[in-house]
Amino acid sequence: MEKLYVVTRRDLLPGDQAVQSCHAAYQFAAEHKEVWARWFERSNTLALLSVSDEASLVMLIEKAEMRGIRYSIFREPDMDDALTAVVLEPEAGRLCRNLPLTLGAMLP
């Protein structure tokens, strides 16, 4: 099953994590129309994942670049243009397989 990997930062408030993930998904749809359309038609499945902070998000993006994985980032203007989320194409499964779920630590 093809998934898009939406990764945000755990150091953001839960509501901010949700909103930043959505922003990044729309950014990916705008920048990678063909990948988005193929994913939408084949599975329409998302994996909502997280990393600890902005530095960890940068490291994930660098690893994606080294592997030739397409991605889109989102920077939040209301947070001094901080990098808040990234969406990676379905081929990023191995890269993302050990990341925890977004908001997973908040479950009872």
Backbone torsions as a table, in degrees:
resi	resn	phi	psi	omega
1	MET	NA	131.0	178.1
2	GLU	-80.9	131.4	177.0
3	LYS	-124.8	148.2	163.9
4	LEU	-94.0	140.3	-177.5
5	TYR	-105.3	112.4	-179.1
6	VAL	-105.0	115.9	-174.1
7	VAL	-121.2	127.2	178.1
8	THR	-126.7	-179.4	-174.7
9	ARG	-98.7	132.3	177.8
10	ARG	-72.1	-16.0	179.4
11	ASP	-81.9	3.6	174.0
12	LEU	-94.8	155.0	175.4
13	LEU	-61.9	151.4	-177.5
14	PRO	-53.1	-44.3	178.7
15	GLY	-63.2	-38.9	177.8
16	ASP	-66.2	-38.0	177.8
17	GLN	-60.2	-43.3	-179.3
18	ALA	-64.3	-48.6	-177.4
19	VAL	-65.5	-43.3	-178.5
20	GLN	-65.6	-34.8	176.1
21	SER	-62.5	-42.9	178.3
22	CYS	-64.3	-44.9	177.9
23	HIS	-56.3	-45.7	-178.4
24	ALA	-64.4	-39.0	179.1
25	ALA	-62.7	-43.5	178.1
26	TYR	-66.6	-34.8	176.7
27	GLN	-62.5	-44.1	178.7
28	PHE	-61.6	-44.0	179.9
29	ALA	-60.1	-38.9	-179.9
30	ALA	-72.2	-37.2	-174.9
31	GLU	-87.8	-24.5	-174.8
32	HIS	-131.9	61.7	-173.9
33	LYS	-55.7	-43.5	-177.7
34	GLU	-68.0	-41.8	178.5
35	VAL	-65.1	-44.2	179.7
36	TRP	-59.6	-46.5	-177.9
37	ALA	-63.6	-43.2	179.0
38	ARG	-62.8	-46.5	178.8
39	TRP	-61.1	-45.2	-177.5
40	PHE	-61.6	-42.1	-179.1
41	GLU	-71.5	-36.0	-174.3
42	ARG	-85.6	-36.5	-174.7
43	SER	-144.9	-43.0	-177.6
44	ASN	59.0	33.6	-178.9
45	THR	-106.6	133.2	177.7
46	LEU	-112.0	146.6	167.9
47	ALA	-113.4	116.1	-179.9
48	LEU	-97.5	108.4	-171.8
49	LEU	-122.8	173.6	-178.4
50	SER	-145.0	158.5	169.8
51	VAL	-127.5	167.3	-171.6
52	SER	-69.5	-38.1	-172.4
53	ASP	-161.2	-175.5	-177.0
54	GLU	-63.4	-40.3	179.2
55	ALA	-61.1	-39.4	178.1
56	SER	-67.3	-34.6	177.0
57	LEU	-66.2	-41.4	177.4
58	VAL	-61.3	-43.3	179.2
59	MET	-62.2	-40.4	177.7
60	LEU	-62.6	-43.3	179.2
61	ILE	-63.5	-41.9	178.2
62	GLU	-61.5	-40.8	177.6
63	LYS	-65.3	-39.2	177.4
64	ALA	-62.3	-44.0	178.3
65	GLU	-60.0	-43.5	-179.3
66	MET	-63.0	-28.2	-179.2
67	ARG	-95.0	-0.7	180.0
68	GLY	72.4	25.3	-179.9
69	ILE	-86.2	131.1	178.4
70	ARG	-76.3	144.0	-177.9
71	TYR	-155.9	167.3	171.8
72	SER	-136.9	140.7	178.7
73	ILE	-108.0	161.6	171.0
74	PHE	-131.4	132.4	175.3
75	ARG	-114.1	130.6	-176.1
76	GLU	-90.4	114.2	179.2
77	PRO	-58.9	-34.4	-178.8
78	ASP	-77.0	-1.9	177.4
79	MET	-121.9	39.9	-179.5
80	ASP	57.7	37.9	179.9
81	ASP	59.3	29.4	177.5
82	ALA	-65.3	144.7	173.5
83	LEU	-72.7	119.7	-173.3
84	THR	-116.2	-24.7	-176.9
85	ALA	-160.9	159.0	175.7
86	VAL	-141.5	147.2	171.7
87	VAL	-119.6	132.2	-178.3
88	LEU	-117.4	145.7	-178.8
89	GLU	-64.2	165.8	-177.3
90	PRO	-54.3	-28.2	-179.5
91	GLU	-67.3	-4.0	-178.7
92	ALA	-87.3	9.5	-176.8
93	GLY	-52.7	-48.0	-179.3
94	ARG	-66.1	-36.8	-179.6
95	LEU	-65.8	-32.9	-173.7
96	CYS	-101.5	-2.3	-168.7
97	ARG	-60.9	-25.3	-178.1
98	ASN	-101.9	5.8	179.9
99	LEU	-79.3	141.0	178.5
100	PRO	-74.9	160.1	177.6
101	LEU	-66.0	147.3	172.1
102	THR	-63.5	134.9	179.7
103	LEU	63.3	9.2	-178.4
104	GLY	-61.6	-34.1	-179.7
105	ALA	-68.9	-13.9	-177.1
106	MET	-89.6	-6.7	-179.1
107	LEU	-71.6	147.2	180.0
108	PRO	-68.4	NA	NA
